[in-house]
Structures are given as C-alpha cells and as structure tokens.
Amino acid sequence: MEKVAFIINPYSAKKNYQPFLDLLQKKVDKPIFYISDSVEGTEKFIDDHFENAEIFVAIGGDGTISSVAKKIINTEKILAIFPAGSGNGFSNETNFNKNLDELLIKIKAKKSRKIDTFTVNDRLSINVSGTGFDGKVVKEFEKTKRGFKNYIRVSLRTFFNYKPIKIKFITENYRQYSGKYLMLNIANTRQFGNNAYIAPKASKSDGLVDLVLVKKFPLTYSPFFAFRMFTKRLKDDEYVTYLPVSEVEFKVSTKNWHLDGEFNKIKSPVSVKVSPKSLRILI
C-alpha cells in the first residue's frame, strides 16, 4: 500500500470520519493519508505524493472526488473512492461502496479503466452539474445540515417560489431548444445521488453527456416526475427533453450552478465540452 494515498474530507459523513480512519490503520500498515482542511491543502498533498503514488483514494462525496480528480485527470494515476457524502452519485455509478475490505481488494488487484469527464467554462465535472432549480436548491441546501430529508424539504420549498430560467442556445444545431426551463442538467452519469436518476440512459464512456432540459411542470405532474426519476424511467415528454452532446454553448439568465453538487457562480456564455476517456478509475 506504499503507492496508495488516502484523502479524507472531514466534513463529509456528518464529520464522523474517525471510524474509517481507525479501521484503515488497523487493516493497512502505516497508510499514507491526509485529513483535508481545504481544496488547496488537498491539491498540495497530491502534488507532494504525485511521483510515488499510483492510486489516490477520495473519502468523501462527489465534491471531494471531483477535487481529487481535477489533479489526476489526463494522467495514468488511478482514482479510487470510499463514499462518505450525502448523495454519493458518482460512487454509486462507479460501483464503490462503504466496504473497506472490498476497496482494499480492488486496490491490490489494481485494475482500472478510463471514463469521460466534462467541463463547464473550463471547470471540471465528473458526474452531474446543472443550473436553474437544482442550482438554487444546492445554494439553499448548503445553508442547512446535510441529509436527504433536508434536501427534500429545501427542494419543495424552492419549487413553489422558483421562476423558470431563460436559456438561449448559441450552437446552431440546438437553437430550436431555446426557451424557459425549470432547470438544465448536464449528466455524465445517470444520477444526482441517492438513486435519483435524472438521465437513465447516460453513459460515462461514450464521449457524450446528456443535456437534460426540464420545463416547469404543474404540481399534478410532480409525483410522476419523482416516481420516474427514482425508478430510472424518466424520458422525453412534454416537460423533459434529452440532448446527447459532445460540445454545446448557450446563455442562461442565472449565474447559480452546481458542479457535482457543489455551488458555483458561472457567468454566461456557458461552454460545455466533453473530455473523452480522460480519467482513470479503479474497477
């Protein structure tokens, strides 16, 4: 394990990382690990161990994983994950769970494959990013205690007050889709997290992302939307449109975004680009 580095986000998993660390130190002799105090600290730790480490293990949620991925993208370094976030969308989609023994077996086998990533105005995303309703939800959610129940409460409160955003496509092939929407999502994998499948047919290795356009729907449609999302049955209909794209540019009437669940301010025009097979992950 001398070529494996573990990066722990102490703010994930309700700040209860100590049981994981105790177990890791019990099962691995003198593991190389870092309890992150900032994104900058994480980046420095990776830089310091970049030459000797082959595998970097992110212990946290999608935001933590994305921070680690940003430093090893387009290299032969391997990303591994121990999920400890509130949604764990990316780890669900890449078959990582909270079983440390299974993770250590994978690490010893050292099998990996390359998957796609994408950028939003040159900012990396590995899972699902978006603007509109869910961007606002993430902004409000960060003011509360993490947890699925709080996410649902914030989502419902935001839905009733949220006005649709205006999207104007610059890329000629997509100009016909300009209009008002509840939200726009860019999906490299199928789910936000918590098994909420916003793009059931998305693939992380096809060189495309699914652009998901959702019009504001009446309250009566809400149960159908939720049911379909949690049963992998969302599809094109009068409120939902899927556009598989490798590159697209548009303007949007809000700066509120989330990138892999982390709130960001992004100005228009917005350029989305897929980077095929740019990240190596453990399998």
DOROSE-813318 format. One record per residue (C-alpha): residue number from 0; x, y, z. Coordinates in steps of 0.05 Angstrom, whole numbers. Layout:
DOROSE-813318
  num       x       y       z
  NUM       X       Y       Z
...
***
This chain:
DOROSE-813318
  num       x       y       z
    0       0       0       0
    1      61      45      -3
    2      37      71     -71
    3     -33      89     -47
    4     -52     156     -17
    5    -118     167      21
    6    -151     236      22
    7    -204     245      75
    8    -255     302      74
    9    -270     310     149
   10    -334     349     134
   11    -367     291      97
   12    -407     236     130
   13    -431     284     185
   14    -359     297     204
   15    -353     225     230
   16    -291     202     194
   17    -254     173     254
   18    -284     103     250
   19    -260      98     177
   20    -190     122     196
   21    -186      74     256
   22    -206      16     211
   23    -158      37     156
   24    -100      40     205
   25    -119     -28     232
   26    -121     -61     163
   27     -63     -24     129
   28       6     -16     159
   29      24      58     163
   30     -23      83     109
   31      -8     149      74
   32     -67     194      89
   33     -87     266      93
   34    -145     297     131
   35    -162     355      84
   36    -172     425     112
   37    -182     457      44
   38    -182     446     -31
   39    -113     478     -34
   40     -89     431      20
   41    -114     371     -19
   42     -80     396     -83
   43     -14     404     -46
   44     -19     335     -15
   45     -30     305     -84
   46      28     345    -113
   47      73     321     -56
   48      56     248     -69
   49      45     250    -144
   50     111     218    -163
   51     106     158    -117
   52      32     144    -110
   53      -5     105    -164
   54     -74     107    -133
   55    -108     165     -99
   56    -168     147     -56
   57    -221     201     -43
   58    -260     192      21
   59    -320     239      15
   60    -377     259     -31
   61    -379     280    -104
   62    -347     347     -90
   63    -287     315     -55
   64    -280     264    -111
   65    -282     319    -163
   66    -227     358    -126
   67    -181     297    -128
   68    -199     281    -200
   69    -180     351    -222
   70    -108     337    -202
   71    -101     270    -236
   72    -142     280    -299
   73    -106     263    -364
   74     -53     222    -327
   75     -43     149    -313
   76     -58     159    -239
   77    -118     119    -214
   78    -177     147    -175
   79    -210     103    -122
   80    -268     122     -76
   81    -295     108      -7
   82    -364     142      -8
   83    -377     188      51
   84    -422     242      23
   85    -496     257      27
   86    -515     233     -42
   87    -455     192     -68
   88    -479     195    -140
   89    -412     184    -174
   90    -391     128    -127
   91    -458      93    -139
   92    -446      98    -214
   93    -375      71    -209
   94    -390      13    -163
   95    -356      37     -99
   96    -389      23     -32
   97    -374      31      42
   98    -340     -36      49
   99    -266     -22      63
  100    -246     -95      54
  101    -275     -95     -17
  102    -238     -30     -32
  103    -172     -58      -8
  104    -181    -120     -51
  105    -194     -74    -112
  106    -132     -34     -95
  107     -88     -96     -92
  108    -116    -120    -159
  109    -102     -51    -189
  110    -149     -59    -248
  111    -173       6    -279
  112    -208      37    -338
  113    -215     106    -368
  114    -280     145    -366
  115    -304     212    -394
  116    -306     278    -356
  117    -331     346    -379
  118    -321     420    -365
  119    -368     479    -355
  120    -329     541    -375
  121    -265     502    -361
  122    -288     479    -292
  123    -284     403    -284
  124    -345     360    -272
  125    -346     284    -267
  126    -418     268    -250
  127    -478     315    -258
  128    -478     390    -259
  129    -534     439    -271
  130    -567     507    -266
  131    -636     533    -252
  132    -679     500    -199
  133    -627     450    -175
  134    -572     502    -174
  135    -616     544    -128
  136    -631     482     -86
  137    -557     468     -76
  138    -546     541     -56
  139    -601     537      -3
  140    -582     466      18
  141    -512     489      37
  142    -544     534      89
  143    -574     474     125
  144    -548     410     156
  145    -534     358     102
  146    -580     299      94
  147    -632     271      46
  148    -692     295      87
  149    -666     367      88
  150    -653     363      13
  151    -725     344       1
  152    -750     400      46
  153    -707     452      11
  154    -728     424     -57
  155    -803     430     -42
  156    -796     500     -12
  157    -755     524     -72
  158    -801     493    -124
  159    -862     534    -106
  160    -824     600    -108
  161    -777     588    -166
  162    -786     625    -232
  163    -762     590    -296
  164    -694     609    -325
  165    -684     632    -396
  166    -636     593    -440
  167    -612     616    -508
  168    -570     566    -547
  169    -512     595    -587
  170    -494     529    -620
  171    -534     529    -685
  172    -558     456    -681
  173    -593     469    -615
  174    -623     538    -624
  175    -693     509    -632
  176    -690     488    -558
  177    -681     559    -532
  178    -735     578    -482
  179    -756     579    -409
  180    -739     520    -365
  181    -743     498    -293
  182    -672     471    -297
  183    -617     448    -343
  184    -573     389    -324
  185    -510     361    -355
  186    -504     287    -340
  187    -441     247    -349
  188    -472     191    -307
  189    -544     173    -294
  190    -558     201    -225
  191    -552     261    -179
  192    -543     215    -119
  193    -590     178     -72
  194    -611     137    -133
  195    -646     197    -165
  196    -635     181    -239
  197    -640     247    -278
  198    -611     215    -341
  199    -624     140    -342
  200    -590     128    -409
  201    -527     170    -396
  202    -460     135    -405
  203    -394     157    -375
  204    -354     126    -431
  205    -389     145    -497
  206    -357     213    -509
  207    -423     248    -495
  208    -462     280    -439
  209    -538     282    -434
  210    -563     354    -433
  211    -629     349    -395
  212    -678     406    -404
  213    -737     406    -356
  214    -795     455    -364
  215    -832     478    -302
  216    -889     428    -293
  217    -954     432    -254
  218    -959     404    -184
  219   -1001     347    -210
  220    -941     323    -252
  221    -893     323    -191
  222    -910     252    -167
  223    -899     224    -238
  224    -833     261    -245
  225    -808     236    -178
  226    -831     165    -190
  227    -798     162    -258
  228    -734     193    -232
  229    -727     142    -175
  230    -745      83    -219
  231    -699     101    -278
  232    -759     116    -323
  233    -750     189    -340
  234    -755     200    -415
  235    -772     253    -467
  236    -842     280    -458
  237    -877     348    -458
  238    -835     371    -398
  239    -768     334    -406
  240    -720     337    -465
  241    -655     298    -472
  242    -599     322    -518
  243    -536     279    -523
  244    -479     328    -538
  245    -403     328    -540
  246    -399     404    -541
  247    -450     460    -534
  248    -453     534    -519
  249    -511     575    -491
  250    -531     635    -449
  251    -572     628    -386
  252    -607     681    -343
  253    -576     658    -277
  254    -505     650    -250
  255    -525     598    -198
  256    -497     530    -215
  257    -478     466    -180
  258    -418     426    -204
  259    -422     355    -177
  260    -466     381    -121
  261    -422     440    -102
  262    -449     510    -110
  263    -413     554    -162
  264    -424     622    -195
  265    -415     616    -270
  266    -426     673    -320
  267    -455     667    -389
  268    -440     649    -443
  269    -431     578    -419
  270    -388     528    -457
  271    -395     454    -443
  272    -343     406    -470
  273    -333     331    -461
  274    -263     303    -449
  275    -268     231    -472
  276    -232     177    -431
  277    -195     230    -390
  278    -200     200    -320
  279    -174     131    -299
  280    -214      98    -243
  281    -206      34    -204
  282    -253     -23    -222
***
